[in-house]
């Protein structure tokens, strides 16, 4: 899987949210569909399993940086299928995604 080499994540602290289920739903859906094709972008094909694994890496990186459940995390990148990995990672971490379109 190719993950974009340049991802700009803008971190905005906020109050924690309770009862956030997005990451849990992503895990269930990705586990259910496993190696099936999730996304096709040109010659690149992403599977549910591969995309979920990459998103967990993003989620862990956010946690290591001190981002806690409910914090807002902005994604500033071009409109492309590649933004799905950081988006899912933010959701898996229990954070709130803020999409910044430039």
N, C-alpha and C positions, 0 to 999 in steps of 0.2 A: 504494500500500500504506500502511496506517495502522499506525504503530508506536506502542505505548503511550507516553504522554508522561511517565509516572512509572514508572521501573524502578529498584529499589533493588538494587545489586550490592554484596555484601559480599565483600571480598577477604581471603583467608586464605592466607598464604604456606606452601608445602610443598616437599618435595623434587621434582625433576623426574622424570617418568616417561619411560621409553624405549619406542619402538615403538608409539606411539599412532596408530591409524589412523582414528579417528572422523571427523575433518575430511575426510580423503581419501574416505571412503565417502559422506559427505554430498555432496561435490562430484560424484562419479560419478553418484549417484542423481539429483541435481537436474539435471545436464547431460543425463541420459538422458530425463527427463520434461519439461524445459523449461517451456513455457507452459501445461502442463496444470494443472488445479486441484489444489492441494496440501491446502488447508484451507478450510472454509467456516464462518464464525462470524456468524450473522445475515445482514446484507446484505453483509458483507465477505467477499471471496474472495481467497485468497492463491495465487499460482502458485509452482511449484517455483523458477523463475528469480528471481522477485521476493523470495521468502523467503530464498533463498541470498544474493542481493545484499545484503539488509539484514543478514543474519548476518555477512557479511564486514565490514560497517561496524562491527558490534559487536566482532568479532575484532581489527580494526585499532585501535579505541579502547582495548581491553585492552592491546595491545602498546605503544601510546603511553604508557600509564600505568605501564609497567614490569612488567606481568604476563608471566611466562615459562611456557613449556610445562611442564605438570605442576602448576602452582599450582592451588589450589582457589578457585573463585569461586562464591559463593552467590547465588541468585536468591530475593528475598523479594517476592513479589507474589501477588495473588489467583489462585485456580485459574481460568484462562481460556485460551482458545486463543492469546492474545497473548503468552504467555511463551515460545512456541516460537522466536521470533527471538533473544532473548538466550541461550536454551538452545543453539541451534545455533551462535551466535557463539562461545560459550565452547568448545564442542566443536571448531569450526573452528580456533580459536586453539591447540588442543592442551591446553587446561586441563581440569580436572576440575570438573564441575558439582555443586554442593551445593544441593539444593532445600530451601528453608526455608518451611514451611507455617505460616501464621499464623492 
